[in-house]
Amino acid sequence: MAVVESGVCGVAGGEALADVLVENGRLRVELAELGTEHARLLARETAAAAELEALRAELATLRRMLFGRSSERASGGPPACAGAGDSGDGRDGAAGEGAGGSTGRPRGPGARSGRRSYDHLARDEVDGDFEGGGYTCPSCGASFTPWGEHVVEQLDWVVSVRLRVTRRRRYRRGCRCGGPVTVTAPGPSKAIGKGLFTHRFLALLVVERYVAGRSQNSLVTGLSRQGAEISPATLTGACAQVGDLLAPLAEKIVGRSRGAWHLHADETTWRVFTPTGGDGSARWWLWVFLGPDSVCFVMDPTRSAAVLADHVGIDAETGQLTGDGAGGPRRLVISSDFYAVYASAGAKADGIVNLFCWVHVRRYFLRAGDANPAQLGIWARQWRERIAALYAAHAELAAAWQAAITAPSPPAERRLATAYTGWDRAIDAIDTARREHMASPGLPEPARRALATMDREWTGLVAHRNHPMIGLDNNPAERIIRKPVITRRNTGGSRTDDAARRAATIFTVTATADLHGLNPLTYLADYLDACGRAGARAPTGTDLDRFLPWAANPDDLARWRKPPG
């Protein structure tokens, strides 16, 4: 009986052990599943935290764009050589320290020593007297005797559209000699053969449309307020004809830009509503290449490297710069942002040197501080101070280099050597800090991205040492492209391919004139006069070269800098 009971207990114990083992296996599987789920949730939480941090950074950037001051105007920023924002696409802009900040200059009404002089403007004299002339004593009626005058000057802004009528005298022959029986005096020259508008009207139309950035509807409405009902199609046709006349001049400017040793480059979007072969509006790209004395705009459907290669002369097969015309090698310095097209061209071509924009890299640190003020506020401010110190060192280096070039002397050479030492000290401080911070564990992601960007573009950032005559940023190109951006925002873009390319042609001419300090109204009116004298065609040869600002004579330049007569 005991044996039987023992066997029964053994069987029961074995079954219980088997159940325990099964349960243990099930729990292990469940534990593994829970571990997998936990790992998945942790990864999801990490991704969500990273996404939240990225969204906070983007929100901080958008808030700065919409409501904040320009980062270049903030205290402790780069000196006055740092300027405008980039392409007008919502990024930071503007130049230098604000007047009245740390400089101590007064601002607002009364800040100047007196009013500006406007004696150069046309004067409209008006006699101011009492009704009926003179003044009598209200008590006895005795007349007051004249005793000097009180002069009041006011600026009057007169906008008027007038009909200019030229009466061409006709004469009939009074003799029996051969030849025509009647002759008519020459009429006004017309850049547009049978056009309705004077050259001054056409110049003002182009300036308002493409320099001031007014929309077609705004121009039509403004003219109608002055009593001139002109259809939009008429104005569009006039702009197109003026653009065609400016094309040869723009080609000369493009050739000058292609031969420059240094270019600031930038690009922005441009909408074309009915492109050829398209099913709807398309996004084109407006490129700008700013040289020492020329501004060239290029309108293209793409943002590819082919645009840069075509303009600066990069061989499509070898990726190298073409010769300098005499068969020798070329060298080209390109100041730009971090767009890969510029960096790729510099990496492939032996003669291209990339200078990257310090204002762009500075924005990454400012945005990192905005994204996480609690952890990165002080960190971002310290980086801003390091970059400001680099700007100060570069300003001294540029001044010392200029002095050594213009008036070589031992003191100038010593000053230049000291300036290079100051630059090296400032760049070494930045280099040391970026390496230490990149090695720091637990660095927030916005800071890591800013440092990674600096590390990736470091070669182009430090290359400024060998070119002290060039600024540390690409703000000159961004300032130049801002006017076309304003035009784009007001008009939306261009209707056709030809209209878009024509806009780039007009931008090229007007921006180059502005670069040389010329008044576009006077300059364009003179050019259209020359087109009229050439028989409603663009001038050629020396008559065309006369309008190139770098080749013009001083008398023409002096006249073109003044307002229209």
C-alpha positions, 0 to 999 in steps of 0.5 A, spaced: 500 500 500 505 504 501 508 503 495 502 504 491 501 511 494 509 513 493 508 511 486 502 515 485 505 521 489 511 521 484 506 521 478 503 527 481 509 530 482 512 529 475 506 532 472 506 538 477 514 539 475 512 539 468 506 544 469 511 549 472 516 548 467 511 549 461 509 555 465 516 558 466 517 557 459 510 561 457 513 566 462 519 567 459 516 568 452 512 573 455 518 576 458 521 576 452 515 579 448 515 584 454 522 586 453 521 587 445 515 591 446 519 595 452 525 596 447 520 598 441 517 603 446 523 606 448 525 607 441 519 610 439 519 615 445 526 617 443 524 618 436 518 622 439 523 626 443 528 627 437 522 629 433 519 634 439 526 637 439 526 638 432 519 641 432 521 646 437 527 648 433 523 649 427 518 653 431 523 657 434 526 659 427 519 661 425 518 665 431 525 669 429 523 670 422 516 672 423 517 676 430 524 677 432 529 681 430 534 680 425 540 675 428 545 680 424 542 686 428 542 683 435 548 685 440 554 681 440 553 679 432 558 680 427 560 687 425 557 692 420 560 688 414 555 682 416 548 684 412 542 682 409 538 675 409 538 670 404 534 670 398 528 673 401 526 666 403 524 668 410 531 667 413 535 672 417 537 678 414 539 685 415 546 688 416 551 690 422 549 693 429 543 697 429 545 705 430 544 707 436 546 701 440 553 700 442 555 705 438 552 711 442 550 714 435 543 718 437 537 716 433 530 718 431 528 726 430 533 731 432 539 726 431 542 730 425 545 737 426 540 739 421 535 738 415 538 735 409 539 740 403 534 740 397 537 746 393 538 741 387 531 740 386 527 744 381 523 750 385 516 752 384 516 759 387 509 761 390 508 768 393 504 768 399 500 775 401 494 777 404 487 777 400 487 783 396 495 784 397 498 788 403 495 789 410 491 794 413 490 796 421 484 793 423 483 799 428 484 805 423 485 802 416 492 805 415 496 800 411 502 796 413 509 798 409 512 791 406 518 789 411 521 783 408 519 776 408 518 769 411 520 763 407 517 756 408 520 751 404 516 744 403 517 738 399 512 737 394 511 730 390 508 731 384 506 725 379 502 727 373 501 723 366 502 728 360 501 728 353 507 730 349 506 733 343 511 734 338 509 738 332 514 737 326 514 743 321 513 741 314 516 745 308 514 746 301 519 747 295 519 754 293 524 753 287 525 748 281 531 744 283 530 737 283 529 733 289 523 732 294 517 737 294 516 737 301 520 736 307 518 734 314 523 736 320 525 730 324 521 728 330 523 725 337 527 719 337 523 712 339 526 706 342 520 703 340 518 704 333 511 706 333 511 706 340 506 710 344 511 712 350 517 717 351 523 714 353 522 717 360 516 713 361 519 707 359 525 708 364 520 709 369 515 703 367 521 698 368 524 701 374 517 701 378 516 694 375 523 691 376 526 695 381 521 697 386 517 691 385 510 693 383 505 689 380 502 690 373 495 691 377 498 696 381 501 700 375 495 700 371 491 702 377 496 708 379 496 710 372 488 710 371 488 715 378 492 720 374 487 719 368 491 715 363 487 709 362 492 704 359 491 696 358 495 691 362 497 688 355 500 695 353 504 695 359 507 688 358 508 689 351 512 695 352 516 692 358 518 686 353 520 691 348 525 694 352 527 688 355 529 686 348 533 692 347 537 691 354 539 684 352 545 686 348 547 690 354 546 685 359 550 680 354 556 684 355 555 684 363 554 677 363 561 676 359 564 681 364 561 677 370 564 670 367 571 673 367 571 675 374 576 672 379 571 672 385 563 671 385 558 672 390 553 667 388 546 665 391 539 663 388 532 663 390 525 660 387 521 664 381 514 662 379 513 661 372 505 660 371 505 657 364 511 654 362 512 651 355 510 644 355 508 644 362 501 642 365 501 648 370 505 653 374 513 651 375 518 653 380 524 656 376 530 658 379 533 665 379 541 665 380 545 671 382 553 672 381 556 678 384 562 680 381 567 686 383 563 691 378 558 686 375 551 683 377 549 677 373 542 674 374 540 667 370 533 664 370 533 657 369 528 651 370 533 648 375 537 648 381 543 644 378 550 644 377 549 645 370 547 653 371 554 654 375 558 650 370 555 654 364 556 661 368 563 660 370 566 656 365 567 649 368 568 643 363 562 638 363 566 632 362 573 634 366 569 638 372 575 643 371 575 650 369 576 652 362 582 656 360 583 664 361 583 665 354 590 666 353 591 658 354 593 659 361 589 656 368 584 660 371 583 661 378 576 663 381 574 664 388 566 663 390 563 666 396 556 662 397 552 658 402 553 651 404 549 649 397 552 642 395 553 645 388 558 650 390 562 645 394 562 640 389 564 644 384 570 647 389 572 639 390 572 637 383 576 643 380 583 645 381 582 652 380 576 654 384 576 656 392 570 656 396 569 661 401 563 659 405 558 664 409 560 665 417 553 668 418 550 662 415 553 658 420 552 663 426 545 662 424 545 654 426 548 656 433 543 662 434 537 657 432 540 652 437 539 657 443 532 658 441 530 651 440 533 649 447 534 656 451 535 652 458 540 648 456 543 652 450 542 659 451 549 661 454 552 656 449 549 659 443 551 666 446 558 664 447 559 661 440 556 668 438 561 672 441 567 667 438 564 669 431 564 676 433 571 676 435 573 673 428 569 678 425 573 683 429 580 680 427 578 679 420 576 687 419 583 688 422 586 683 417 583 687 411 585 694 413 592 691 415 592 688 408 589 694 404 595 698 408 600 694 406 598 693 399 597 701 398 603 703 402 608 698 403 613 699 409 616 696 415 610 698 420 605 696 415 608 689 414 608 689 422 601 691 422 599 685 417 603 680 421 600 682 427 593 682 424 594 675 421 596 673 428 590 675 431 586 672 426 589 665 427 588 666 435 580 667 433 580 661 429 584 657 433 579 658 439 573 656 435 576 650 432 578 648 439 571 649 442 568 645 436 572 639 437 571 639 445 564 640 444 563 635 439 566 630 444 562 632 449 557 626 451 549 628 452 550 634 447 543 636 445 541 635 438 540 642 435 547 643 438 550 637 435 547 639 428 550 646 428 557 643 430 556 638 425 555 643 419 561 647 422 565 641 421 562 639 414 564 646 411 570 647 415 575 648 410 571 653 406 570 657 413 577 657 414 579 659 407 578 666 408 585 667 411 588 667 405 583 672 402 582 678 407 580 682 401 573 678 401 568 679 407 566 673 411 559 672 409 555 672 403 550 678 405 552 682 398 549 677 394 543 676 398 542 684 398 542 684 391 537 678 390 532 681 395 529 686 390 528 681 385 525 677 391 520 683 393 518 683 385 516 676 386 512 676 392 508 682 389 507 679 382 507 672 384 513 671 378 512 671 371 507 668 366 511 665 361 519 662 360 520 668 355 518 673 361 522 670 366 528 670 362 527 677 360 526 679 367 533 676 369 536 681 363 532 687 366 535 685 373 542 684 370 542 691 367 539 695 373 542 691 379 549 693 375 547 700 375 545 700 382 552 697 384 555 703 381 551 708 384 547 710 378 540 713 378 536 707 373 531 712 371 537 717 368 541 711 366 535 707 362 533 714 359 539 715 356 540 708 353 533 708 350 535 715 347 541 711 344 536 706 341 532 711 338 538 714 335 540 707 332 533 706 329 529 703 334 535 698 335 540 697 341 546 700 339 552 697 337 560 697 338 563 703 342 556 706 342 554 700 346 560 700 350 559 707 352 553 704 357 558 699 361 559 702 367 566 700 368 568 703 361 564 709 361 567 716 361 567 720 367 562 725 365 557 720 363 557 717 370 556 723 373 550 725 369 547 718 370 548 719 378 543 725 378 536 724 378 533 726 371 533 733 368 
